[in-house]
Amino acid sequence: MSPDEFDLALPELKQTMLQEKKPELMTQAIEQAKRIPYPQGQAVALLYRGEYLIDLGEQPVAALKDFREAGLIARQLRNWSLLAQTLHWQAQSQLLRGEYMRALDVWLQALQTAIEAEDSRAFIRGYSGVAQVCLVFNQLDISLEYQRRALALASSIDDIALNIDCLLALIATCYRRQQYDEMQTLLSRLQQKLQLRPHLETQAEFHIYTGLIYLDQDQLELANEQLQLARVLAEQWGGLWCRSYVALILGRIYLKQQKLLEARAALELCLQLGEQIRGFAMGQQAHQLLETLCAQQGDYEGALVHLEYAHAQQLDLFQRQAERKLTRVFQKPLSQIELSLRLELSRLRYT
């Protein structure tokens, strides 16, 4: 097989891997690329297998190994666009492992590599990544700024998947800021994109955020209807995060409806799924809700246990912030590259 034939066959093989959930198909492609030899094809196949492992396979550690190996090959080939893509996925793996500041460092590297790549997609992924880390540490203003930049740039290129990712990230932050009007506008745009490129896990997230708006407006029946649709999709097609989030919100709805048994089951499912996610951020909310539920049932010992868990998770986050000197890390590196990134974006847009 020639490199050109390999490139033609790889996208179809990727689709088969996703549909049949067989990462071993991409393993065979990696070995074939080594035999040709075809280093760039090997790097792309590693990237595809890593994307599967981090998403459907829910194995961020194994995925990180693939992304690093692909990155080494891309660096040797001086393929800066491919390198920026591998750095993005390395950072995403670190984020899922709870290594937030390491993820930020890698995304900043990806943004600097984007200058060499002259690749708008690399800027979009980098901006979105920085925004994700800011969100973890409740830096909502900074997160919102970078997400809006990412979406504005994504809207100028023909990449529906990237547009959808940026829309979802901005919707999530707008929800935390209680900016419901902007959420509604963004959800309408997301629905239009999903008609062009159906994706069932993303459809589940559409129902999640639509339901959250209803929940905050105390329209519990409408909220429940949306979350039940999300639950069905998430159970069949969603990853751990999606299933956990659905369970958490259903727990909130049931608690408001005084359906305490259903609420307990949903919240315990959220925590059970979260045990498989290092750096699980929803656990604190789930424990707080279970504390309320136990108190309502007169189980004060159980309430105390959940209160202690919630406080422990909050303390862990504060310790991370203190140990890594978060304020300095956010302000100085971002400001140092800010001017060069703005200039480079302008050059990319107008040349």
NUVEXTOR-249136 format. One record per residue (C-alpha): residue number from 0; x, y, z. Coordinates in nm, 4 decimals. Layout:
<nodes>
+-----+----------+----------+----------+
! num !        x !        y !        z !
+-----+----------+----------+----------+
! NUM !        X !        Y !        Z !
...
+-----+----------+----------+----------+
</nodes>
This chain:
<nodes>
+-----+----------+----------+----------+
! num !        x !        y !        z !
+-----+----------+----------+----------+
!   0 !   0.0000 !   0.0000 !   0.0000 !
!   1 !   0.1303 !   0.3453 !  -0.0945 !
!   2 !   0.1035 !   0.6517 !   0.1314 !
!   3 !  -0.1662 !   0.7961 !  -0.0983 !
!   4 !  -0.3706 !   0.4754 !  -0.0754 !
!   5 !  -0.3260 !   0.4777 !   0.3033 !
!   6 !  -0.4571 !   0.8359 !   0.3232 !
!   7 !  -0.7619 !   0.7445 !   0.1144 !
!   8 !  -0.8459 !   0.4379 !   0.3251 !
!   9 !  -0.7933 !   0.5931 !   0.6705 !
!  10 !  -1.1121 !   0.8104 !   0.6993 !
!  11 !  -1.3376 !   0.5158 !   0.6157 !
!  12 !  -1.1479 !   0.2981 !   0.8622 !
!  13 !  -1.2008 !   0.5654 !   1.1276 !
!  14 !  -1.5772 !   0.5627 !   1.0672 !
!  15 !  -1.5858 !   0.1827 !   1.0916 !
!  16 !  -1.3896 !   0.1971 !   1.4186 !
!  17 !  -1.6392 !   0.4448 !   1.5659 !
!  18 !  -1.9466 !   0.2554 !   1.4479 !
!  19 !  -1.8265 !  -0.0884 !   1.5560 !
!  20 !  -1.6316 !   0.0395 !   1.8595 !
!  21 !  -1.3171 !  -0.1454 !   1.7534 !
!  22 !  -0.9986 !   0.0546 !   1.8238 !
!  23 !  -0.7988 !  -0.2491 !   1.7174 !
!  24 !  -0.8787 !  -0.1529 !   1.3556 !
!  25 !  -0.6741 !   0.1639 !   1.4002 !
!  26 !  -0.4012 !  -0.0373 !   1.5741 !
!  27 !  -0.3702 !  -0.2393 !   1.2534 !
!  28 !  -0.3453 !   0.0837 !   1.0526 !
!  29 !  -0.0698 !   0.2111 !   1.2829 !
!  30 !   0.1305 !  -0.1070 !   1.2270 !
!  31 !   0.0721 !  -0.0869 !   0.8532 !
!  32 !   0.1993 !   0.2717 !   0.8437 !
!  33 !   0.5153 !   0.1590 !   1.0227 !
!  34 !   0.5731 !  -0.1112 !   0.7604 !
!  35 !   0.5338 !   0.1166 !   0.4560 !
!  36 !   0.7010 !   0.3252 !   0.6209 !
!  37 !   0.4793 !   0.6331 !   0.6363 !
!  38 !   0.5395 !   0.8414 !   0.9539 !
!  39 !   0.2684 !   1.1013 !   0.8874 !
!  40 !   0.0079 !   0.8303 !   0.8326 !
!  41 !   0.1240 !   0.6638 !   1.1541 !
!  42 !   0.0824 !   0.9911 !   1.3458 !
!  43 !  -0.2691 !   1.0515 !   1.2104 !
!  44 !  -0.3733 !   0.6933 !   1.2902 !
!  45 !  -0.2373 !   0.7344 !   1.6447 !
!  46 !  -0.4369 !   1.0557 !   1.6739 !
!  47 !  -0.7556 !   0.8827 !   1.5595 !
!  48 !  -0.7073 !   0.5941 !   1.8013 !
!  49 !  -0.6395 !   0.8382 !   2.0833 !
!  50 !  -0.9564 !   1.0335 !   2.0026 !
!  51 !  -1.1522 !   0.7089 !   2.0263 !
!  52 !  -0.9905 !   0.6123 !   2.3565 !
!  53 !  -1.0546 !   0.9501 !   2.5186 !
!  54 !  -1.4142 !   0.9763 !   2.3953 !
!  55 !  -1.5930 !   0.6444 !   2.3526 !
!  56 !  -1.3256 !   0.4379 !   2.5267 !
!  57 !  -1.3028 !   0.6757 !   2.8248 !
!  58 !  -0.9330 !   0.5933 !   2.8740 !
!  59 !  -0.7521 !   0.9301 !   2.9021 !
!  60 !  -0.4214 !   0.7738 !   3.0169 !
!  61 !  -0.3997 !   0.5380 !   2.7166 !
!  62 !  -0.5131 !   0.8194 !   2.4883 !
!  63 !  -0.2430 !   1.0514 !   2.6230 !
!  64 !   0.0231 !   0.7980 !   2.5263 !
!  65 !  -0.1061 !   0.7910 !   2.1671 !
!  66 !  -0.1246 !   1.1711 !   2.1448 !
!  67 !   0.2310 !   1.2094 !   2.2753 !
!  68 !   0.3662 !   0.9557 !   2.0270 !
!  69 !   0.1795 !   1.1280 !   1.7430 !
!  70 !   0.3173 !   1.4618 !   1.8628 !
!  71 !   0.6768 !   1.3366 !   1.8553 !
!  72 !   0.6327 !   1.2228 !   1.4957 !
!  73 !   0.4666 !   1.5520 !   1.3969 !
!  74 !   0.7543 !   1.7489 !   1.5530 !
!  75 !   1.0117 !   1.5397 !   1.3656 !
!  76 !   0.8228 !   1.6022 !   1.0412 !
!  77 !   0.7927 !   1.9750 !   1.1273 !
!  78 !   0.4211 !   1.9413 !   1.0599 !
!  79 !   0.3108 !   2.2236 !   1.2907 !
!  80 !  -0.0608 !   2.1908 !   1.2196 !
!  81 !  -0.0587 !   1.8231 !   1.3145 !
!  82 !   0.1585 !   1.8994 !   1.6184 !
!  83 !  -0.0880 !   2.1657 !   1.7382 !
!  84 !  -0.3699 !   1.9116 !   1.7058 !
!  85 !  -0.1811 !   1.6498 !   1.9089 !
!  86 !  -0.1022 !   1.9097 !   2.1758 !
!  87 !  -0.4700 !   1.9982 !   2.2010 !
!  88 !  -0.5605 !   1.6358 !   2.2655 !
!  89 !  -0.2749 !   1.5912 !   2.5118 !
!  90 !  -0.4136 !   1.8861 !   2.7067 !
!  91 !  -0.7659 !   1.7451 !   2.6896 !
!  92 !  -0.6350 !   1.4168 !   2.8320 !
!  93 !  -0.4638 !   1.6015 !   3.1172 !
!  94 !  -0.7847 !   1.7925 !   3.1897 !
!  95 !  -0.9836 !   1.4684 !   3.2179 !
!  96 !  -0.7181 !   1.3298 !   3.4544 !
!  97 !  -0.7634 !   1.6316 !   3.6809 !
!  98 !  -0.4224 !   1.7804 !   3.5899 !
!  99 !  -0.5672 !   2.1249 !   3.5237 !
! 100 !  -0.2538 !   2.3392 !   3.5309 !
! 101 !  -0.0602 !   2.0907 !   3.3206 !
! 102 !  -0.3462 !   2.1034 !   3.0699 !
! 103 !  -0.3211 !   2.4840 !   3.0655 !
! 104 !   0.0538 !   2.4680 !   2.9993 !
! 105 !   0.0030 !   2.2326 !   2.7048 !
! 106 !  -0.2764 !   2.4453 !   2.5563 !
! 107 !  -0.0499 !   2.7492 !   2.5747 !
! 108 !   0.2127 !   2.5474 !   2.3842 !
! 109 !  -0.0551 !   2.4596 !   2.1294 !
! 110 !  -0.1381 !   2.8282 !   2.0825 !
! 111 !   0.2263 !   2.9110 !   2.0236 !
! 112 !   0.2523 !   2.6205 !   1.7773 !
! 113 !  -0.0547 !   2.7579 !   1.5986 !
! 114 !   0.1553 !   3.0601 !   1.4988 !
! 115 !   0.3952 !   2.8279 !   1.3153 !
! 116 !   0.1068 !   2.6276 !   1.1703 !
! 117 !  -0.0878 !   2.9321 !   1.0455 !
! 118 !  -0.3904 !   2.7177 !   1.1229 !
! 119 !  -0.7165 !   2.8770 !   1.2388 !
! 120 !  -0.8365 !   2.5445 !   1.3803 !
! 121 !  -0.5336 !   2.5308 !   1.6079 !
! 122 !  -0.6196 !   2.8742 !   1.7461 !
! 123 !  -0.9810 !   2.7701 !   1.8002 !
! 124 !  -0.8845 !   2.4550 !   1.9914 !
! 125 !  -0.6268 !   2.6462 !   2.1946 !
! 126 !  -0.8695 !   2.9218 !   2.2914 !
! 127 !  -1.1339 !   2.6637 !   2.3839 !
! 128 !  -0.8839 !   2.4731 !   2.5932 !
! 129 !  -0.7690 !   2.7772 !   2.7902 !
! 130 !  -1.1365 !   2.8561 !   2.8486 !
! 131 !  -1.2005 !   2.5054 !   2.9875 !
! 132 !  -0.9251 !   2.5412 !   3.2467 !
! 133 !  -1.0494 !   2.8870 !   3.3452 !
! 134 !  -1.3954 !   2.7364 !   3.3899 !
! 135 !  -1.2672 !   2.4684 !   3.6269 !
! 136 !  -1.1283 !   2.7392 !   3.8557 !
! 137 !  -1.4401 !   2.9545 !   3.8262 !
! 138 !  -1.2600 !   3.2228 !   3.6222 !
! 139 !  -1.5822 !   3.2828 !   3.4299 !
! 140 !  -1.4980 !   3.6194 !   3.2741 !
! 141 !  -1.1706 !   3.4936 !   3.1258 !
! 142 !  -1.3383 !   3.1711 !   3.0126 !
! 143 !  -1.6190 !   3.3604 !   2.8416 !
! 144 !  -1.3728 !   3.5854 !   2.6601 !
! 145 !  -1.1736 !   3.2962 !   2.5164 !
! 146 !  -1.4839 !   3.0959 !   2.4251 !
! 147 !  -1.6292 !   3.3908 !   2.2339 !
! 148 !  -1.3024 !   3.4304 !   2.0464 !
! 149 !  -1.3047 !   3.0609 !   1.9614 !
! 150 !  -1.6647 !   3.0697 !   1.8378 !
! 151 !  -1.6112 !   3.3867 !   1.6330 !
! 152 !  -1.3133 !   3.2290 !   1.4582 !
! 153 !  -1.4903 !   2.8931 !   1.4180 !
! 154 !  -1.7835 !   3.0680 !   1.2492 !
! 155 !  -1.5482 !   3.1891 !   0.9760 !
! 156 !  -1.4364 !   2.8406 !   0.8669 !
! 157 !  -1.6207 !   2.5429 !   0.7212 !
! 158 !  -1.5979 !   2.2944 !   1.0086 !
! 159 !  -1.9358 !   2.2029 !   1.1574 !
! 160 !  -1.7892 !   1.9754 !   1.4271 !
! 161 !  -1.5613 !   2.2498 !   1.5566 !
! 162 !  -1.8488 !   2.5011 !   1.5477 !
! 163 !  -2.0613 !   2.2630 !   1.7557 !
! 164 !  -1.7846 !   2.2144 !   2.0131 !
! 165 !  -1.7434 !   2.5912 !   2.0510 !
! 166 !  -2.1183 !   2.6471 !   2.0795 !
! 167 !  -2.1499 !   2.3845 !   2.3540 !
! 168 !  -1.8616 !   2.5318 !   2.5530 !
! 169 !  -2.0104 !   2.8814 !   2.5366 !
! 170 !  -2.3581 !   2.7533 !   2.6267 !
! 171 !  -2.2157 !   2.5844 !   2.9378 !
! 172 !  -2.0475 !   2.9039 !   3.0556 !
! 173 !  -2.3504 !   3.1202 !   2.9794 !
! 174 !  -2.5525 !   2.8836 !   3.1968 !
! 175 !  -2.3141 !   2.9333 !   3.4876 !
! 176 !  -2.3472 !   3.3087 !   3.4365 !
! 177 !  -2.7282 !   3.2732 !   3.4161 !
! 178 !  -2.7315 !   3.4443 !   3.0759 !
! 179 !  -3.0444 !   3.2652 !   2.9582 !
! 180 !  -3.1264 !   3.4868 !   2.6587 !
! 181 !  -2.7844 !   3.4264 !   2.5073 !
! 182 !  -2.8209 !   3.0566 !   2.5874 !
! 183 !  -3.1473 !   3.0398 !   2.3922 !
! 184 !  -2.9835 !   3.2050 !   2.0914 !
! 185 !  -2.6866 !   2.9702 !   2.1050 !
! 186 !  -2.9106 !   2.6635 !   2.1484 !
! 187 !  -3.1015 !   2.7633 !   1.8332 !
! 188 !  -2.7730 !   2.7851 !   1.6449 !
! 189 !  -2.6691 !   2.4472 !   1.7874 !
! 190 !  -2.9950 !   2.2893 !   1.6720 !
! 191 !  -2.9355 !   2.4180 !   1.3184 !
! 192 !  -2.5846 !   2.2706 !   1.3175 !
! 193 !  -2.7152 !   1.9353 !   1.4434 !
! 194 !  -2.9548 !   1.9211 !   1.1494 !
! 195 !  -2.6528 !   1.9463 !   0.9191 !
! 196 !  -2.4412 !   1.7035 !   1.1220 !
! 197 !  -2.6440 !   1.4772 !   1.3527 !
! 198 !  -2.4518 !   1.3600 !   1.6590 !
! 199 !  -2.6455 !   1.1819 !   1.9316 !
! 200 !  -2.4261 !   1.2705 !   2.2304 !
! 201 !  -2.4379 !   1.6362 !   2.1299 !
! 202 !  -2.8146 !   1.6061 !   2.0917 !
! 203 !  -2.8226 !   1.4800 !   2.4502 !
! 204 !  -2.6300 !   1.7884 !   2.5610 !
! 205 !  -2.8758 !   2.0090 !   2.3704 !
! 206 !  -3.1590 !   1.8560 !   2.5764 !
! 207 !  -2.9529 !   1.8936 !   2.8968 !
! 208 !  -2.9069 !   2.2676 !   2.8596 !
! 209 !  -3.2615 !   2.3235 !   2.7359 !
! 210 !  -3.3826 !   2.1372 !   3.0437 !
! 211 !  -3.1578 !   2.3415 !   3.2723 !
! 212 !  -3.3223 !   2.6622 !   3.1553 !
! 213 !  -3.6647 !   2.5170 !   3.2363 !
! 214 !  -3.5360 !   2.3942 !   3.5729 !
! 215 !  -3.4111 !   2.7379 !   3.6713 !
! 216 !  -3.7500 !   2.8797 !   3.5716 !
! 217 !  -3.9210 !   2.6189 !   3.7966 !
! 218 !  -4.0932 !   2.4586 !   3.4977 !
! 219 !  -4.0209 !   2.1153 !   3.6387 !
! 220 !  -4.2321 !   1.9049 !   3.4039 !
! 221 !  -4.0730 !   2.0603 !   3.0954 !
! 222 !  -3.7288 !   2.0239 !   3.2528 !
! 223 !  -3.7955 !   1.6579 !   3.3308 !
! 224 !  -3.9167 !   1.5953 !   2.9757 !
! 225 !  -3.5938 !   1.7342 !   2.8297 !
! 226 !  -3.3724 !   1.5440 !   3.0746 !
! 227 !  -3.5502 !   1.2149 !   3.0078 !
! 228 !  -3.4736 !   1.2601 !   2.6362 !
! 229 !  -3.1129 !   1.3385 !   2.7290 !
! 230 !  -3.0967 !   1.0327 !   2.9562 !
! 231 !  -3.2030 !   0.7923 !   2.6801 !
! 232 !  -2.9476 !   0.9364 !   2.4369 !
! 233 !  -2.6714 !   0.9509 !   2.6982 !
! 234 !  -2.7237 !   0.5903 !   2.8080 !
! 235 !  -2.6931 !   0.4703 !   2.4494 !
! 236 !  -2.4356 !   0.7077 !   2.3024 !
! 237 !  -2.2925 !   0.9331 !   2.5726 !
! 238 !  -1.9622 !   0.9208 !   2.7525 !
! 239 !  -1.9143 !   0.9210 !   3.1288 !
! 240 !  -1.9365 !   1.2996 !   3.1617 !
! 241 !  -2.2653 !   1.3201 !   2.9732 !
! 242 !  -2.4263 !   1.0368 !   3.1713 !
! 243 !  -2.3026 !   1.1819 !   3.5004 !
! 244 !  -2.4366 !   1.5280 !   3.4219 !
! 245 !  -2.7784 !   1.3912 !   3.3235 !
! 246 !  -2.7949 !   1.1971 !   3.6515 !
! 247 !  -2.6956 !   1.5063 !   3.8522 !
! 248 !  -2.9630 !   1.7267 !   3.6956 !
! 249 !  -3.2306 !   1.4594 !   3.7256 !
! 250 !  -3.1375 !   1.4415 !   4.0941 !
! 251 !  -3.1989 !   1.8170 !   4.1227 !
! 252 !  -3.5360 !   1.7868 !   3.9466 !
! 253 !  -3.6534 !   1.4918 !   4.1584 !
! 254 !  -3.5455 !   1.6717 !   4.4759 !
! 255 !  -3.7549 !   1.9757 !   4.3815 !
! 256 !  -4.0467 !   1.7416 !   4.3069 !
! 257 !  -3.9981 !   1.5734 !   4.6481 !
! 258 !  -3.9352 !   1.2395 !   4.4749 !
! 259 !  -3.6659 !   1.1530 !   4.7254 !
! 260 !  -3.6065 !   0.7888 !   4.6298 !
! 261 !  -3.5639 !   0.8774 !   4.2632 !
! 262 !  -3.3408 !   1.1717 !   4.3585 !
! 263 !  -3.1152 !   0.9526 !   4.5728 !
! 264 !  -3.0820 !   0.6914 !   4.2982 !
! 265 !  -2.9929 !   0.9556 !   4.0370 !
! 266 !  -2.7377 !   1.1324 !   4.2565 !
! 267 !  -2.5743 !   0.8086 !   4.3665 !
! 268 !  -2.5502 !   0.7075 !   3.9996 !
! 269 !  -2.3795 !   1.0409 !   3.9302 !
! 270 !  -2.1200 !   0.9682 !   4.2003 !
! 271 !  -2.0784 !   0.6084 !   4.0869 !
! 272 !  -2.0033 !   0.7148 !   3.7299 !
! 273 !  -1.7797 !   0.9923 !   3.8589 !
! 274 !  -1.5522 !   0.7428 !   4.0359 !
! 275 !  -1.4179 !   0.6567 !   3.6909 !
! 276 !  -1.3368 !   1.0215 !   3.6098 !
! 277 !  -1.0259 !   1.1601 !   3.7759 !
! 278 !  -1.0751 !   1.5210 !   3.8740 !
! 279 !  -1.4541 !   1.4712 !   3.8762 !
! 280 !  -1.6022 !   1.8189 !   3.9244 !
! 281 !  -1.9694 !   1.7242 !   3.9689 !
! 282 !  -1.9104 !   1.5262 !   4.2857 !
! 283 !  -1.9258 !   1.8307 !   4.5103 !
! 284 !  -2.2718 !   1.9269 !   4.3805 !
! 285 !  -2.3961 !   1.5692 !   4.4099 !
! 286 !  -2.2775 !   1.5444 !   4.7721 !
! 287 !  -2.4382 !   1.8787 !   4.8577 !
! 288 !  -2.7713 !   1.7645 !   4.7147 !
! 289 !  -2.7472 !   1.4308 !   4.8950 !
! 290 !  -2.6770 !   1.6177 !   5.2176 !
! 291 !  -3.0046 !   1.8092 !   5.1695 !
! 292 !  -3.1912 !   1.4899 !   5.0816 !
! 293 !  -3.0611 !   1.2988 !   5.3845 !
! 294 !  -3.1551 !   1.5868 !   5.6151 !
! 295 !  -3.5085 !   1.5868 !   5.4739 !
! 296 !  -3.5333 !   1.2138 !   5.5435 !
! 297 !  -3.4012 !   1.2584 !   5.8975 !
! 298 !  -3.0772 !   1.0762 !   5.8165 !
! 299 !  -2.8492 !   1.3290 !   5.9840 !
! 300 !  -2.5516 !   1.0936 !   5.9978 !
! 301 !  -2.5724 !   1.0461 !   5.6204 !
! 302 !  -2.6118 !   1.4220 !   5.5741 !
! 303 !  -2.2917 !   1.4809 !   5.7713 !
! 304 !  -2.1004 !   1.2290 !   5.5614 !
! 305 !  -2.2015 !   1.4012 !   5.2369 !
! 306 !  -2.1270 !   1.7438 !   5.3844 !
! 307 !  -1.7756 !   1.6301 !   5.4722 !
! 308 !  -1.7200 !   1.4910 !   5.1211 !
! 309 !  -1.8380 !   1.8181 !   4.9645 !
! 310 !  -1.6093 !   2.0231 !   5.1879 !
! 311 !  -1.3151 !   1.7933 !   5.1152 !
! 312 !  -1.3565 !   1.8431 !   4.7416 !
! 313 !  -1.3830 !   2.2199 !   4.7820 !
! 314 !  -1.0692 !   2.2199 !   4.9986 !
! 315 !  -0.8826 !   2.0158 !   4.7367 !
! 316 !  -0.9612 !   2.2763 !   4.4723 !
! 317 !  -0.8464 !   2.5601 !   4.6988 !
! 318 !  -0.5217 !   2.3740 !   4.7687 !
! 319 !  -0.4588 !   2.3298 !   4.3964 !
! 320 !  -0.5076 !   2.7008 !   4.3458 !
! 321 !  -0.2700 !   2.7915 !   4.6288 !
! 322 !  -0.0001 !   2.5402 !   4.5376 !
! 323 !   0.0127 !   2.6417 !   4.1729 !
! 324 !  -0.0174 !   3.0164 !   4.2474 !
! 325 !  -0.3142 !   3.0345 !   4.0171 !
! 326 !  -0.3400 !   3.4105 !   3.9892 !
! 327 !   0.0197 !   3.4440 !   3.8714 !
! 328 !  -0.0144 !   3.1515 !   3.6314 !
! 329 !  -0.3273 !   3.2925 !   3.4701 !
! 330 !  -0.2177 !   3.6538 !   3.4442 !
! 331 !   0.1456 !   3.6421 !   3.3347 !
! 332 !   0.1594 !   3.3663 !   3.0700 !
! 333 !  -0.1664 !   3.4814 !   2.9128 !
! 334 !  -0.0630 !   3.8460 !   2.9006 !
! 335 !   0.2827 !   3.7598 !   2.7636 !
! 336 !   0.1440 !   3.5876 !   2.4546 !
! 337 !  -0.1652 !   3.8050 !   2.4205 !
! 338 !  -0.0176 !   4.0631 !   2.1849 !
! 339 !   0.1511 !   3.8099 !   1.9568 !
! 340 !  -0.1690 !   3.6045 !   1.9347 !
! 341 !  -0.3794 !   3.9096 !   1.8487 !
! 342 !  -0.1335 !   4.0135 !   1.5774 !
! 343 !  -0.1199 !   3.6629 !   1.4375 !
! 344 !  -0.4983 !   3.6308 !   1.4313 !
! 345 !  -0.5230 !   3.9560 !   1.2403 !
! 346 !  -0.2653 !   3.8337 !   0.9907 !
! 347 !  -0.4486 !   3.5028 !   0.9424 !
! 348 !  -0.7784 !   3.6787 !   0.8843 !
! 349 !  -0.6616 !   3.9396 !   0.6359 !
! 350 !  -0.4029 !   3.7560 !   0.4273 !
+-----+----------+----------+----------+
</nodes>
